[in-house]
Amino acid sequence: MTSTPDLISRAPASGRDATRATASEGPAPEGPTAPSGADRPDRRALLRAALAGGVVLGAGAGLPATPAVASPAGAAGRPDTPRAALRALRHGNRRWATRHQTHPHESNTDRLLAVSGQHPFAVVLGCIDSRVPPELVFDQGLGDLMTVRSAGCVLDEAVLGSIAYGVLELGIPLVMVLGHQSCGAVTAAVHAEETGEQLPAHIAYVAEQIRPAIDHRQTGQARVDATITANVRLVRSRLAAEPDLTARTATGRLAIVGARYELNTQRVELIN
């Protein structure tokens, strides 16, 4: 496999991010009667507030809604540029790999602050593999990451919509596609192509999405390993081609990067 630069070794030293501040709260609704006419919130605004975690729907009652989009400077201490967000992930993975986790943003205060809104600084598209939970791998806490997980990091409309929501509505400055060593989805895709074996319907869909990334220059386990990296590159390139995301990368407000997690070293390495 082509070597990739070590995400951790390139990390400059810096202190931990400060606890993020909460957004101001609006007035609570006075009664169960639904608003009408000009007072009725539009469906898009309601969806944004609900997904941002600032409102609870049901039974005609809710918590006061807060803006879904982070303030221009972000909440206090929140990385608000692609470079700062990547640096925070680097530092977190270094803590994880060296067994010096700090388990940030898990206190009672953090849990209370989370009720009024969220200010994640990165979207991590990862695999469903139980050994690679992004919050642990990057030593992040409540409200730090927006994670989207699918087998083999496969994209579909739900995955794309989830990533787009984080970037366009919450102003998240970094998207990371995170593959990993010994990926079962990639292994199944390679095996199916080599043997012609018919996979169960929904697993076959995943394999078909990975198939274009299969590296035929390699054989055996080397093919699987090379395809894991190639698949990350493929998914990253597809995301980078999305017009709404491209508009942000062109102005430096967003970076989309590929990386892979090595199970044997616990380290995340960038994929060029």
N, C-alpha and C positions, 0 to 999 in steps of 0.2 A: 504494500500500500504506500502511496506517496506520503511522505512525512508532512505534517502540518505544524505550524507554529504553536507553541504551548501557550494556551490562554492564561495560565497561572503565572508562568515565569515572566510574562510581559507586564504583569500588573505592578504599577508603582505603589509605594506605600502611602496610605492615608488613613485618617480616622474613620470611625463609623458614622453613618448618616444619622442626623438628629431625628427625633420623633416628629412625624408629620402633624401639622395642625389641622383641625377640623374646619369645614366650611360653615358659614353662618346658617342658622336655621330660619325657615320661614314660618308664618303662623299656621297653627293646626286648623283643620276644618272644624266648623262649629257644630255640624249636625250630620245625620246620615243621609239627608236628602241630596241627591246628585245635582250638581250645578247644571244650569241650562243656558242656552243662548250663548252670549259672548263670554260668560263666565266658565264655560266648559273647556277644560284644557284639551288641546289637540292630541290626537293619538300618538303622534311621533314624540311629543314632549313627555307624555306619560310613560311611553316605552323607555325613553332615555333615563328618566328618573328611576323607574323600577329596576332596570338593569344595573344602574349605578349603585343600587343598594340604599337609596335615600328614601324609598317609600315602600310600604308593605301593603299589598292589595288584598282585599277580601273582607267580607262582612261589613262593608261600608265604612271601615275605619282604617286609619293609617298613621304612620309616623310622619312628621314634617319632612317634605322633600327638600333635597339640596341639589345644587346644580350637578349635572352628570359630568360636565367637562371641567377638568382641573383649571385653576387659575393660570394665567400666562407664565408665572414664575414657578408654578407647581406648589404643592403644599410644602411647608417648611422642611428643608432637608431632603426633599424628594429629588432624585436626579432628573433634570429636565432637558438634557441634551443626549444625543446618541452616545457620545464619548463618555459622559458621566454615568449613564446607565450601564454601559458595557464594563466600565471600571468597577461598579458596584457588584456586578455578577462575578467578575474575576476575583475580587476580594472574598466574596462569599464562598466560591468554590475552593479557594485556597484554604479557607478555614475548615471546610468540610473534609478536604483531602488530608489535612494534617491533624484532624481530630481536635480542632479548636473552635467548634461551633459556638456562636453566641446566642442562637435562637432569638433573634430580635423580634420586637413588636408582637409579643404574646401576653403582655401584662393585662391586668384588669383595665387600666387606663386605655390601652390600645384597643381593647375589645369595645369599650364604650365609644371611643372616637370612631370606630368603624361603623357604628350604627348610623351616623350622619352622612356618610359618603365614603368614596374610595378614591385613591390616587396612586394606582400601580405605576411603576416606572418602566416595566418591560412586559411584552407578550412573549411567552415561550411556547412554541408549538413543538410538543414532544410526542414520543411514542407512548402507548398504553402500558408498556412493560413496568411491572410492579417494582423493579429494582432501580428505576430512574425517575423518582418524583422530583420535579424541578425545585420545589420549595426547600427540600432537604439538600439536594445537590448544590444549590447556590446559597444555602444557609440564610434564607429569607423568611419573613414572617407574615402576619396577617396584613393583607392589603398591599403587599409589595409587588407581587407578580400576578398577571392575568395568564393563567395556563390553559392551553387548548391541547387535548391529547387524542390522537387517533393512531391506529395500528400503522406502523411504518411512517408516521407523520403525513399520511395521505390526505390530500386536499379534496374536499367536496364543498358544496354550497354552504353547508352549516359551518364548516371549519373556516371558510373564507369570510363568511358573515361575522363570525365571532372575532376573528383577527381585525377585520375592518372596523368593527364596533370599538375595539380597544384603541385603535389608532385614530379614527376619525372623530369619535365622540368623547373619548377620554384624553386625547392628546398624547398618547404614549409614544415616546421617541425611539423605541428600539423593539424590533421583532427578531427573535432568534429561533431558527429551525434546529432542533436538537435531536440528532440521531444518536445511536449508541452501539457499542460493541455487542456482538451476538444477538442481533435483532431477529426475533422469530418471524416477523412478517416478511422481512427481506429473505430470510432463509427459505420460507415457504414459496415465495415468488420464484426464486432461483430453481428450487427443486421441481416446481411444477413445469417450468419451461424446459428443463433438462429431461424430464421423464414423461411429460405429457399427461401427468396425473390430473384428474379432475378434482378440483377443490370444492368444498361446499359453497353454495351460491354467494353468500355475502363475503366469505373469505376470498373467493375468486375475484370479486370486485377489487379488493385491496391488492391482490397480486397483479392484476391487470394495470393498476395505476403505477406500480413499482416497476413493471416489466421494462419500460423504456430506459431505465437506469442500469439495467443489468450489464455488467462489464464482461464482455466476451473475450477479452484479452487474457483473462485469468481462468484458472480451473480450480475445482475443489473448494476448500474453505477460503482460499485466497479470493475466489470470485465473489463469495458472499461478503467478505470483508470490504473488498473494493466497491461492491454495489451499495453497501451501507453509506459510504462516503459519496458515491455518485448520486444516490437518491436524495441526500441532503442538498447537494448542489442543484438537482433538478427541481425540488420543491422550492428552494430559495429563488431560483430563476423565475419560476411561475409566479411567485408572490411579487417579485420585483417588476414583473410585466403588468401587474394590475394597475390600470390608469389612476385610480384614486390614491394608491400608495406611491406610484411613480411621481405624482405631483409633489408629494412631501419629500421624497428622497432627493428630488432635483433641487430643492431649496435648503437641504441640510437639516430639515426638521425631523427626519426619520432615517434610520439605518436598518437594513435587513441583512442579517448575517447568518451563516451556517456554522454549525459546530457538532462535535460528537463527544459522547461521554464514554470513557474507557472504564469498564467494570473492574479491571484488575488494578488500576492506579487511582481510581476515584476522581480523576482529573477530566476537565473539559478542555478540548483543543479546538481552536478555530479552524475552519476549512476555508481555504482561499478560493 
